[in-house]
Amino acid sequence: MEAIRQMKETSRLIFILYLKMGALFFTHIKKRRSEILEQLAVLGWGSLPVVVVSTASAGMVVCQEMAYHMDLVLKTVEMVPGFSTQFIVRELGVAIPAFLLTAKVGASITAEVGTMKVTEQLDALKLLSVNPVEFLTFPRFIASILITTILTVFSIAITFLTGLLAAVQGYSFNTLQYITASTKAIDEIDLLSALVKGAVFGSVIPIVSCVYGFRCKEGAEGVGRATTDSVVTSTILIILLDLILTAVFASLFR
Amino acid sequence: MILSLKKIFESFGSLTIFYGQLFKSFMKNGLPKGTLGQVGYLGWQSLGVTLYAGLFAGAILAIQFYVMLSDFGGEAMIGGLNTSANVRQVAPLLIAFLLSGKIGAFTSAELGTMKVTEQIDAIRCLGIDPIWHVVLPRFLGMVIASILLLTFGVVMSVLGGMIASSLVAGINPLQYIAFIPRVITSESLISGFFKSSVFGLIIGGVSCHQGISTTGGARGVGITVTRSAVTTMLLIVLADFLTSQIMQTALKLLDY
């Protein structure tokens, strides 16, 4: 019962913060420019190496797995370029950076805001009549959407390249042939779906993290607890939204 | 650049030493008390989330395969392909991501709080080995619980794929199941299980290591949790690649 009550409370806060962000977008985007730029640098540059390394290895794995399954079912690896590129653009190149950013960006936002709450810095901000939502959440919200979208494009490119490498090296594809087959397999809707998914996942992360950060309980235990909960909730929400968006875009293809 | 590379090597080295310490302590003193309790506690609190993630992983992949294969009229193959891809790759990876947040970050927060509130030092003052009494039960509990949960999640992903493909693609569940045995081989199952075990070891080791090397107060715990979640996810993706290579090479050596 307690869990359900908390879930209700959290989803209400997430909803309110989303509305607030929408309202602030029109009034505060210029005012908070310097904070947004700072967050872009801090969050984006810090996450770049992690995303690059992990998506590079994921690309090779996806190519090998595709080849294995195609060989098993169709007895040919001819379709590998098209299928693996489709899979990378539609799903993998978007989901893996989103999960990594949940841990990297989301957890660090919750830890930061939670520490501010515990050490009463949030109260000090309120005392100075600075609204914490405008000052802390809004710049991170905008920065996170931009970062996730940009890193999604990055990771799709890297995953594609390492997949290409694995295919050329392991299954004797011609590079040109691979690229031609890949470009035939995807269309504008696929790219659009990747960008939309990236932006939506990017908007989930700071909102959930700030909700848990603002409600952080006293002491070191409270901060640890809030950070854990925020990572789990963001991951759950991202999986749910991924399914919904996948279904929506899949029905758009027909 | 050089500095951060040095840092990466340092943390990798200390993680390896930590695994060695845990192994030595296990060999010397045997199974610690409370391991089963940890398995039950961690397993029970993450069961719902894992089942949910497995269900959705299967569903997402089924829709993706449907969109890909429907151009070629290969809808009948979705069941087998989806199950095989989930067992071998997708479900272990996705669920391990979730568990690194749920189990891993939880335990590193717990150990980190114990460290910064000097409870670990108090235990050491009493002449009790904190590695065997505090860390090892959590490590073993996490490893066993994650392997069990990953197995449950993979089973759920089959169900999720079945539901999604019958809803979206209109595939009869019986037809879905009928194609599974033709694609799933024992090597796929072994590969999936091997991957899950490696992921479990990574989640357990990294989060315990990060937990007991926490410094500073509330801020330190926050940093620890972040670092443990990031390191676990990064190592899981890298281990995914490495285990694929190892399995391929091993199977080749066995076959030929």
Interface residues (C-beta under 8 A of the other chain):
Chain A: V50 V53 S54 T55 S57 A58 M60 V61 Q64 E65 Y68 H69 L72 V73 F83 Q86 F87 R90 E91 A95 I96 F99 L100 T102 A103 K104 A107 S108 T110 A111 E112 G114 T115 V118 T119 G219 A220 E221 G222 V223 G224 R225 T227 T228 V231 V232 T235 I236 I239 L240 D242 L243 T246 A247 A250 F253
Chain B: V49 Y52 A53 F56 A57 A59 I60 L61 I63 Q64 Y66 V67 M68 M77 G80 L81 S84 A85 R88 Q89 L94 F97 L98 S100 G101 K102 A105 F106 S108 A109 E110 G112 T113 V116 T117 V168 V183 G217 A218 R219 G220 V221 G222 I223 T224 V225 T226 A229 V230 T232 M233 L234 V237 L238 D240 F241 S244 Q248
